[in-house]
Amino acid sequence: MTNRAVSALAKTALVTGAAQGIGAAIARALEANGYSVWRLDRAKMDPTERNVVADVRNRDELVRVAERVVARDGGLDVLVNNAGGMTMGPFDATDPKAFRELVDTNLGGVFHCVQLFVPLLRKGGAIVNIASVSAARGGGAVGNVWYGATKAAVVALTTGLARELGPRGIRVNAISPAVIDTEMTHQALTEEVRARALARLPLGRLAERQDVADATVFLCSDAARFITGTTLPVDGGFLTN
């Protein structure tokens, strides 16, 4: 049996921004549930066949990734759009270049990945977009209004994609995590910010990477087979306050 035939027996997932943080946790959780996982990140990763250094802002790089996926696995069953950036501070503290990079990553990256990888998704496939409670709070506890705006766009495109892709047997959902202590947010989580966030969390703790990873596995599974177009808050009750 060829490698491609063997891999076709297992479901295949692609996770962007998978070198660290939430993306790495999602990739591990999917693997623990039987998926063969392609990890994409612009940061260097341990060299394996399915660990690919690629920037979601670079369409040409993603085209080459899509070609590799088809050659190795024939297609995909799951796409997780996790790669993202963050801006912090008052609205006028973000310079135009940082804003452009934010939009290109948080929204443009999803644009490229959806256009290039959806054609690879098999019937019954699932897309999970990682948004943020900042989409509803206009910046949340850490990010600023511009970050929140990009994540609100992710929520909107999730709804629209679910409507367009439903007839093709593809479900599309999003997850809105609350504050998580990751490599991206750690510097901003001062004692003051952490205390302020905890005061708004009825469950009394910050979100953990595994919380988001487990929710992602659920949304990709048959247990969520009739769920599409929704944004699931994984926020410990943050949005109730």
Residue pairs with C-beta under 8 A, 6 or more apart in sequence:
3 72
4 71
4 72
4 73
4 74
7 36
7 72
7 73
7 74
8 73
8 74
10 34
10 35
10 36
11 34
11 35
11 36
11 77
11 78
12 35
12 36
12 37
12 38
12 69
12 73
12 75
12 76
12 77
12 78
13 27
13 30
13 35
13 36
13 37
13 38
13 76
13 77
13 78
13 79
13 80
13 220
14 37
14 38
14 40
14 65
14 69
14 76
14 78
14 79
14 80
14 117
15 23
15 26
15 27
15 30
15 37
15 38
15 39
15 40
15 80
15 82
16 23
16 40
16 41
16 56
16 80
16 81
16 82
16 83
16 109
16 113
17 23
17 40
17 41
17 56
17 82
17 83
17 84
18 24
18 26
18 27
18 37
18 39
18 40
18 41
18 45
18 82
19 39
19 41
19 43
19 44
19 45
20 41
20 43
20 182
20 183
21 180
21 182
21 183
21 184
21 209
22 82
22 130
22 177
22 180
22 182
22 209
22 212
22 213
23 39
23 41
23 80
23 82
23 83
24 39
24 209
25 209
25 210
25 212
25 213
26 80
26 82
26 212
26 213
26 216
27 37
27 39
28 213
29 210
29 213
29 214
29 216
29 217
30 37
30 78
30 80
30 216
30 217
30 220
31 37
33 217
33 221
35 77
35 78
36 50
36 73
37 50
38 50
38 51
38 52
38 65
38 69
38 76
39 45
39 50
39 51
39 52
40 52
40 54
40 56
40 65
40 83
41 53
41 54
41 83
42 53
42 54
42 55
42 56
42 83
43 53
44 53
45 51
45 53
49 72
50 72
52 65
52 68
54 61
54 62
54 64
54 65
55 61
56 62
56 83
56 105
56 108
56 109
56 110
56 112
56 113
57 104
57 105
57 108
57 109
57 112
59 112
59 116
62 112
62 113
62 116
62 117
63 116
65 116
66 116
66 117
66 120
69 75
69 76
69 117
69 120
70 120
75 120
75 121
75 122
76 117
76 120
76 121
76 122
76 125
77 121
77 122
77 124
77 125
77 126
77 220
78 125
78 126
78 127
78 128
78 220
79 113
79 114
79 117
79 118
79 121
79 125
79 126
79 127
79 128
80 127
80 128
80 129
80 130
80 216
81 109
81 110
81 113
81 114
81 127
81 128
81 129
81 130
81 154
82 130
83 105
83 109
84 105
84 106
84 109
84 130
84 150
84 184
85 101
85 102
85 105
85 106
85 184
86 102
86 142
86 143
86 147
86 184
86 185
86 188
87 94
87 98
87 99
87 102
87 143
87 144
87 146
87 147
88 142
88 143
88 144
88 147
88 188
89 144
90 144
91 144
91 145
91 146
93 144
94 102
94 144
94 146
99 146
102 146
102 147
102 150
103 150
106 147
106 150
106 151
106 153
106 154
107 150
107 153
107 154
107 157
110 129
110 154
110 157
114 127
114 157
114 161
118 127
118 165
118 170
121 127
121 170
123 168
123 169
123 170
124 169
124 170
125 169
125 170
125 171
126 170
126 171
126 172
126 173
126 219
126 220
126 224
127 161
127 165
127 170
127 171
127 172
127 173
128 173
128 174
128 175
128 216
128 219
128 220
129 154
129 157
129 158
129 172
129 173
129 174
129 175
130 154
130 174
130 175
130 177
130 212
131 151
131 152
131 154
131 155
131 158
131 174
131 175
131 176
131 231
132 140
132 143
132 147
132 148
132 151
132 176
132 177
133 140
133 176
133 177
133 178
133 179
133 233
133 235
133 238
133 239
134 140
134 142
134 143
134 147
134 148
134 151
135 148
135 151
135 152
135 154
135 155
135 176
135 231
136 152
136 176
136 239
137 148
137 239
138 145
138 148
138 149
139 145
139 147
139 148
140 147
140 148
140 178
140 179
140 238
141 178
141 179
141 193
141 196
141 197
141 200
141 238
142 179
142 185
142 188
142 189
142 193
142 197
143 151
151 176
154 174
155 174
155 176
155 231
158 172
158 173
158 174
158 229
158 230
158 231
159 229
161 172
162 171
162 172
162 173
162 228
162 229
162 230
163 229
165 171
165 172
166 228
166 229
171 219
171 224
171 225
171 227
171 228
172 228
172 229
173 219
173 224
173 227
173 228
173 229
173 230
173 231
173 232
174 230
174 231
174 232
175 212
175 215
175 216
175 219
175 231
175 232
175 233
175 234
176 231
176 232
176 233
176 234
176 235
176 239
177 207
177 211
177 212
177 234
177 235
178 197
178 201
178 206
178 207
178 233
178 234
178 235
178 236
178 238
179 185
179 189
179 194
179 197
179 206
179 207
179 238
180 206
180 207
180 208
180 209
180 212
181 189
181 206
182 209
189 197
194 206
197 206
197 238
198 204
198 205
198 206
200 238
200 241
201 235
201 236
201 237
201 238
202 236
202 237
202 240
202 241
203 236
203 237
204 236
205 236
206 236
207 234
207 235
207 236
211 234
212 234
215 232
215 234
218 224
219 227
219 232
233 239
